[in-house]
Amino acid sequence: MTTTETAFDFTVRSIDGSEVDFSAYKGKVLLIVNVASRCGFTPQYKGLEALYRKFSTRGFHVLGFPCNQFALQEPGDENEIRNFCSLKYDVTFPLFSKINVNGPDAHPLYVFLKNQERGIFGTKSIKWNFTKFLVGKDGQVIRRYGPNTPPDKLEEDIIAALEM
């Protein structure tokens, strides 16, 4: 798929309400994840944070996007989400305001990600919380991972992306 659009072309709202221009991440490797606080996969926050701490000095960022579209597993407001992540999992990677990842109100960033890399059986829609997109330094999606893929299983791909 040839496109001039990249992940760096979007603006998103951080969990504190400020606008974040993704062009600030140009040349970095990103792991973009839709997250939730009351999900069976919520303990993946620990593994995501471990990846962030291990590789952030090399230009790697985990970016968490809370989403309440799956069984209402992210019911809190931004302040509650931030506090939960900080107190329960010592999350230091950037979190953003709650978004939709599917449907007519899906955030444009997620429309881009899903168009770049389809899921199982070629579907575009996100099936559940903790779906992960690895984005290369060029802003293009390298790979999409389902919620069942634990963060530590992404290390080889992250290292390869950092060395590209």
C-alpha positions as CSV (number, residue, x, y, z in Angstrom):
1,M,0.0,0.0,0.0
2,T,1.5,3.3,-1.1
3,T,0.5,6.3,0.8
4,T,1.8,9.7,1.6
5,E,-0.1,9.8,4.9
6,T,1.8,8.7,8.0
7,A,1.1,8.3,11.7
8,F,3.0,11.5,12.2
9,D,0.2,13.5,10.3
10,F,-2.2,13.4,13.2
11,T,-3.0,15.5,16.2
12,V,-4.4,13.9,19.3
13,R,-5.5,15.0,22.8
14,S,-3.3,13.9,25.7
15,I,-4.9,12.6,28.8
16,D,-4.4,16.0,30.4
17,G,-6.3,17.7,27.6
18,S,-3.5,19.3,25.7
19,E,-3.1,18.8,21.9
20,V,-0.2,16.6,20.8
21,D,1.1,16.9,17.2
22,F,2.4,13.5,16.3
23,S,5.0,15.1,14.1
24,A,7.0,15.3,17.3
25,Y,7.4,11.5,17.0
26,K,9.0,11.6,13.5
27,G,11.9,9.2,13.4
28,K,10.8,7.3,16.4
29,V,9.3,3.8,16.7
30,L,5.8,3.7,18.2
31,L,3.7,1.1,19.8
32,I,0.1,2.4,19.7
33,V,-2.3,0.5,22.0
34,N,-6.0,0.9,22.8
35,V,-6.2,0.3,26.6
36,A,-8.8,-0.3,29.3
37,S,-8.7,-0.4,33.1
38,R,-11.2,-3.2,33.7
39,C,-10.2,-5.8,31.1
40,G,-8.7,-9.2,31.4
41,F,-5.7,-7.9,29.5
42,T,-5.2,-4.8,31.8
43,P,-2.2,-6.5,33.4
44,Q,-0.4,-5.9,30.0
45,Y,0.2,-2.4,31.3
46,K,3.1,-3.8,33.3
47,G,4.6,-5.4,30.1
48,L,4.0,-2.2,28.0
49,E,5.7,-0.1,30.7
50,A,8.7,-2.5,30.8
51,L,9.1,-2.2,27.0
52,Y,8.9,1.6,27.3
53,R,11.5,1.7,30.0
54,K,13.8,-0.7,28.2
55,F,13.7,0.9,24.8
56,S,12.7,4.6,25.3
57,T,16.3,5.8,25.3
58,R,16.7,4.3,21.8
59,G,13.7,6.2,20.4
60,F,10.8,3.9,21.2
61,H,7.5,5.1,22.6
62,V,4.4,3.3,23.9
63,L,1.3,5.4,23.4
64,G,-1.9,4.4,25.2
65,F,-5.3,5.3,24.0
66,P,-8.1,4.5,26.5
67,C,-11.2,3.2,24.8
68,N,-14.6,2.2,26.3
69,Q,-16.0,0.5,23.2
70,F,-15.4,-3.1,24.4
71,A,-17.9,-4.2,27.2
72,L,-17.6,-0.7,28.7
73,Q,-14.2,-1.7,30.3
74,E,-12.9,1.9,30.5
75,P,-15.7,3.8,32.2
76,G,-13.6,6.3,34.1
77,D,-12.8,9.8,33.1
78,E,-9.3,10.9,32.1
79,N,-8.3,11.7,35.7
80,E,-9.4,8.3,37.0
81,I,-7.6,6.6,34.1
82,R,-4.4,8.5,34.7
83,N,-4.5,7.8,38.5
84,F,-5.3,4.1,38.0
85,C,-2.4,3.6,35.5
86,S,0.0,5.5,37.7
87,L,-0.9,3.9,41.0
88,K,-1.6,0.4,39.9
89,Y,1.0,-0.1,37.1
90,D,3.4,2.8,37.5
91,V,2.8,3.8,33.9
92,T,5.1,6.6,32.7
93,F,4.5,6.2,28.9
94,P,2.1,8.8,27.3
95,L,-1.6,8.3,27.7
96,F,-4.2,10.1,25.6
97,S,-7.8,11.1,26.0
98,K,-10.5,8.4,25.6
99,I,-11.3,7.7,21.9
100,N,-13.3,5.4,19.8
101,V,-11.3,3.0,17.6
102,N,-14.2,1.6,15.6
103,G,-17.4,3.0,14.0
104,P,-18.3,6.3,12.5
105,D,-16.7,8.2,15.4
106,A,-13.4,6.3,15.2
107,H,-10.4,8.7,15.7
108,P,-8.7,9.4,12.4
109,L,-5.4,8.0,13.7
110,Y,-7.1,4.6,14.2
111,V,-8.8,4.8,10.8
112,F,-5.3,5.2,9.4
113,L,-3.8,2.4,11.5
114,K,-6.6,-0.1,10.6
115,N,-6.3,0.8,6.9
116,Q,-2.6,0.1,7.0
117,E,-2.7,-3.2,8.7
118,R,-5.8,-5.4,8.9
119,G,-6.5,-7.9,11.6
120,I,-7.3,-11.6,11.6
121,F,-9.1,-12.8,8.5
122,G,-8.5,-9.4,6.9
123,T,-10.8,-7.4,9.1
124,K,-10.2,-3.7,9.7
125,S,-12.1,-3.4,13.0
126,I,-10.4,-3.6,16.3
127,K,-11.8,-6.7,18.1
128,W,-10.8,-5.9,21.7
129,N,-8.8,-3.9,24.1
130,F,-5.0,-4.1,23.9
131,T,-4.7,-4.4,20.2
132,K,-1.2,-3.1,19.3
133,F,0.2,-1.4,16.2
134,L,4.0,-1.2,15.8
135,V,4.8,1.9,13.7
136,G,8.2,2.4,12.1
137,K,10.4,5.5,12.0
138,D,8.8,6.4,8.7
139,G,5.3,6.6,10.3
140,Q,4.0,3.5,8.5
141,V,2.5,0.5,10.3
142,I,5.0,-2.4,10.5
143,R,2.7,-4.9,12.2
144,R,-0.6,-5.3,14.1
145,Y,-0.8,-7.6,17.1
146,G,-4.0,-9.0,18.8
147,P,-4.8,-8.6,22.4
148,N,-3.5,-12.1,23.1
149,T,0.0,-11.2,22.2
150,P,1.8,-10.2,25.4
151,P,4.1,-7.2,25.2
152,D,7.3,-9.2,25.8
153,K,6.7,-11.1,22.6
154,L,7.2,-7.8,20.6
155,E,10.8,-7.3,21.6
156,E,12.4,-8.8,18.5
157,D,10.1,-6.7,16.2
158,I,10.8,-3.6,18.2
159,I,14.6,-4.1,18.0
160,A,14.4,-4.7,14.3
161,A,12.3,-1.5,13.8
162,L,14.8,0.5,15.9
163,E,17.7,-0.8,13.8
164,M,16.0,0.1,10.5
